[in-house]
Amino acid sequence: MGVAGVNDPDCTSDGRPVVLLHGTFSTVASNFEALVPALLAAGRCVYGIDYGLGGTRPVTDSARSVSLFIDTVLAASGAEQVDVVGFSQGGLVLRTALRRGDLAGKVAIAVLIAPSFHGTTSPLLDALPAGACPGCNDQVAGSPLLTELDAGGDLDGEVRYAVVSSLDDTVVTPVPAQVPAGPPDRVRSLLVQDRCPGERVDHVALPGYAGVIAWTVAALDSGGAPDPSALTCG
């Protein structure tokens, strides 16, 4: 993984294991290097998998890899469930794994940072050569994968979702579409600018932003219902 403390076979914790799911053109190290020490300091064991050739392979392939990896984490830790932190495509990979596999009962909390949960309308994907990134094509709003997932609704099992986004995000658009549709006892969401008016945080910077890191730890510790004040500014 390249991040100290991730996939440590000697780690023990009273809390559920935390599995990290990275974004497109990314790895666990590139997205979560700043978050991991905070999770470890909070007493969690942290696991991560670099899937789909940097997230460029089809999302269904990545979701299959994640499902198998989570089974491995559960077997190694002895836990009954994991919590998941997913950034960008990681949110859609989790959504796909929950729907297509038998993962729904194995995940308690999903903390999603700017997830492409419903895809994106961003023109950035138009600049990619045809066929270069099937995982990118899956994230285009209205893709066959998203159409299939939408037909079954947004929520799976009893997973509780906490989502943080930024108005400065030009990668996963429109920003409100990042949030799963569901009741407040299952879905909580927050904009950085709700807490920090005028703060500028773009898509790539979100998982390393100190306020988002603090909020992510609080989301896990609170069973997916963090107090908005956990997101600190500056």
Residue pairs with C-beta under 8 A, 6 or more apart in sequence:
1 7
1 27
1 28
1 29
1 48
1 50
2 27
2 28
2 29
3 28
3 29
3 32
3 33
3 36
3 48
4 36
5 11
5 36
5 37
5 40
5 46
6 20
6 28
6 36
6 46
6 47
6 48
7 46
7 47
7 48
8 45
8 46
9 76
11 45
11 46
12 45
13 43
13 44
13 45
14 43
15 42
15 43
15 44
15 45
15 83
15 220
16 44
16 79
16 81
16 82
16 83
16 108
16 109
17 44
17 45
17 46
17 47
17 73
17 74
17 77
17 79
17 82
17 83
18 39
18 44
18 45
18 46
18 47
18 82
18 83
18 84
18 85
18 220
19 47
19 48
19 49
19 66
19 69
19 70
19 73
19 82
19 83
19 84
19 85
20 28
20 31
20 32
20 35
20 36
20 46
20 47
20 48
20 84
20 85
20 86
20 90
21 48
21 49
21 51
21 66
21 84
21 85
21 86
21 87
21 89
21 90
21 91
21 93
21 94
22 28
22 30
22 31
22 32
22 48
22 50
22 51
22 55
22 87
22 88
22 89
22 90
23 31
23 55
23 87
23 88
23 89
23 90
24 54
24 55
24 56
24 88
24 89
24 133
24 135
24 136
24 139
25 54
25 55
25 56
26 54
26 55
26 87
26 88
27 50
27 54
28 48
28 49
28 50
31 87
31 88
31 90
31 207
32 48
32 85
32 87
32 207
33 208
34 207
34 208
34 210
34 213
35 85
35 207
35 208
35 213
35 216
36 46
38 213
38 214
38 216
38 217
39 46
39 217
39 220
40 46
42 217
42 220
42 221
44 83
44 220
45 77
47 69
47 73
47 82
49 65
49 66
49 69
51 57
51 61
51 62
51 65
51 66
51 69
51 93
52 58
52 59
52 61
52 62
52 65
52 93
52 135
55 62
55 89
55 93
55 135
56 132
56 133
56 134
56 135
56 136
57 134
57 135
58 134
58 135
58 138
59 89
59 92
59 93
59 96
59 135
59 138
59 139
59 145
60 96
60 100
60 138
60 145
62 89
62 93
62 96
62 135
63 93
63 94
63 96
63 97
63 100
63 101
64 97
64 100
64 101
66 93
66 94
66 97
66 103
67 97
67 101
67 102
67 103
70 82
70 97
70 103
70 106
70 107
71 106
73 79
73 82
74 80
74 81
74 82
74 106
80 106
81 105
81 106
81 107
81 108
82 106
82 107
82 108
83 107
83 108
83 109
83 110
83 111
83 220
84 94
84 107
84 109
84 110
84 111
85 111
85 112
85 113
85 216
85 220
86 93
86 94
86 110
86 111
86 112
86 113
86 115
87 112
87 113
87 114
87 115
87 206
87 207
88 113
88 114
88 115
88 116
88 171
88 172
88 203
89 115
89 116
89 135
89 139
90 112
90 115
91 110
91 112
91 113
91 114
91 115
91 116
91 117
91 163
91 178
92 115
92 116
92 117
92 119
92 138
92 139
92 146
94 107
94 110
94 112
94 115
95 115
95 117
95 149
95 154
95 156
95 180
96 145
96 149
97 103
98 104
98 107
98 156
98 157
98 159
99 149
99 152
99 156
103 157
104 156
104 157
104 158
104 159
105 157
105 158
107 157
107 159
108 158
108 159
108 160
108 223
108 224
109 159
109 160
109 161
109 162
109 219
109 220
109 223
109 224
110 159
110 160
110 161
110 162
110 224
111 162
111 163
111 164
111 216
111 219
111 220
111 224
112 161
112 162
112 163
112 164
112 178
113 163
113 164
113 206
113 207
113 212
113 216
114 164
114 165
114 166
114 169
114 171
114 172
114 178
114 203
114 206
115 163
115 172
115 178
116 139
116 172
116 178
117 154
117 163
117 177
117 178
117 179
117 180
118 141
118 146
118 150
118 177
118 178
119 138
119 139
119 140
119 141
119 142
119 143
119 146
119 177
120 139
120 140
120 141
120 171
120 172
120 173
120 177
121 141
121 173
121 174
122 170
122 171
122 172
122 173
124 170
124 171
125 136
125 137
125 139
125 140
128 136
137 143
138 145
138 146
139 146
140 146
141 177
153 181
154 180
154 181
154 182
155 161
155 180
155 181
155 182
155 186
155 187
159 186
160 185
160 186
160 187
160 223
160 224
160 225
161 180
161 182
161 186
161 187
161 188
161 224
162 187
162 188
162 189
162 219
162 224
162 225
162 226
163 178
163 179
163 180
163 187
163 188
163 189
163 190
164 189
164 190
164 191
164 192
164 206
164 212
164 215
164 216
164 231
165 175
165 178
165 179
165 189
165 190
165 191
165 192
165 206
166 175
166 191
166 192
166 193
166 201
166 202
166 203
166 206
167 175
167 191
167 192
167 193
168 200
168 201
168 202
168 203
169 175
169 178
169 202
169 203
169 206
170 202
170 203
171 202
171 203
171 204
172 178
172 203
175 191
178 189
179 187
179 189
180 187
181 187
188 219
188 224
188 225
188 226
190 215
190 226
190 228
190 231
192 199
192 201
192 206
192 209
192 211
192 212
192 231
193 199
194 228
195 211
195 228
195 229
195 231
195 232
195 233
196 211
196 231
196 233
196 234
199 233
199 234
201 209
201 212
206 212
207 213
210 232
210 234
211 231
211 232
211 233
211 234
212 231
214 230
214 231
214 232
215 226
215 230
215 231
217 230
218 226
218 227
218 230
219 225
219 226
219 230
